[in-house]
């Protein structure tokens, strides 16, 4: 019998070349044993889950390796090694016949001391004398939807009150629009309705780290039973699982089990159209069949409310009643940026010992208003062009192919791309059902005319003056709103 030690033999080097040094060190270090007895390659692992996982993930690679070592057809056998099994049990501090208790994701409590938990599962607890405080969750009542995000808040309330009792719900929107706030609010509503033991809230990063930790420590079976004991699974920042195929497959299994149990899966992401290209097809299929709700940056009303709420959470200062409205109409940005502006203004008022009035707000936050690319609505672009060029109302949106409307539509495409968050497809639909390529061509044409080397004979005279006038009108219109 020929036996080669896995860590020093030629087989170790060949395997590392196939799967990469980092992966080899992570999964094939001292966690397995390999016995080579031509024509059979025997792989010893610590538990049954690792047998299944290794067979599925690296079975073909190991078979090819055995064939190369034998120089002919060879066989791979993956089985549980009793010595590795005992080493794993001793390392986890478990005694035969005892079952570790899983921590509660919302309340952070457990019936067993951390010393009796596998390290990967006890990650939320730590030593009993220095247990981390549970994060305070924000409520749905403190979320200000404004006009733009009412649908999202309605969907969140429906999940929290179990009006949506099964399936999937997806919240999508840019950073800082309140996606995490909504998920926390759903979790809090579930806890207050005495469902806390059945609610699981994870960020994608937490889910990834927990899964990998349990995979490395061979406690995946316990981990899966714990996760699948929940009826409501909330996952924040789904897009952060891009490129993590094994973790996506793990999530898919949990999602399928949750749906069989009649549970609810809620996720958030920045852009679903981009996110779906980074997920495995099966996961995209499951998520596409549920409720989708888009969130946008806070409107003026929401920004005013967020600003006012942020100040109320700090030491009381006197504030003029018109300041929140000025903040909502003039400051750009996300909810976090509005909260930062509130803290900055509060600090200035406290330091100087003065109340917060418009004069102080303009002095302290004026530099932020200068960076605002004002109108956020396509209607603002239409109104500015129509008024300054003297067009009939609705002409830009009409089906007419009058050449006199060609340049105004080019300008609308250019200004909409510069000042709004609308996509080319949305802009084209607004301008009478034009295609996105027509919008991009109009934007490109204006930029070419504005370039230093533009010598086109069809370039409208006085274009720079016209665009400057339109932009000034848009900025003034923002300030007046």
Buried (B, 14 or more C-beta within 10 A) or exposed (E): EEEBEBEEBEBBEBBBEBBEEEEBEBBBEEBBBBBBEBBEBBBBBBBEBBBEBBBEBBEEBBBBBBBBBBEEEBEBEBEEBEEBBEBBBEEBEBEEEEEBBBBBBBEBEBEBEBEBBBBBBBBBBEEEEEEEEEEEBBBBEEBBBBEBBEBBBEBBBBBBBBEBEBBBBBBBBEEBBBBBBBBBBBBBBBBEEEBBBBBBBBBBEBBBBBBBBBBBBBBBEBBBEBBBEBBBBBBBBBBBBBEBEBBBBBBBEBBEBBBEEEBBBBBBBBEBEEBBEBBEEEBBEBBEEBBBBBBBBBBBBBBBBBBBBBBEEEEEBEBBEEBBBBBBBBBBBBBEBBBBBBBEBBEBBEEEEEEBBEEBBEEBBEEBBEEBBBBBBBEBBBBBBBEBBEBEEEBBBEEEEEEEBBBBBBBBBBBBBBBBEBBBEBBBBBBBEBEBEBBBBBBBBBEEBEEEEEEEEEBEEEBEEBBEEBBEBBBEBBEEE
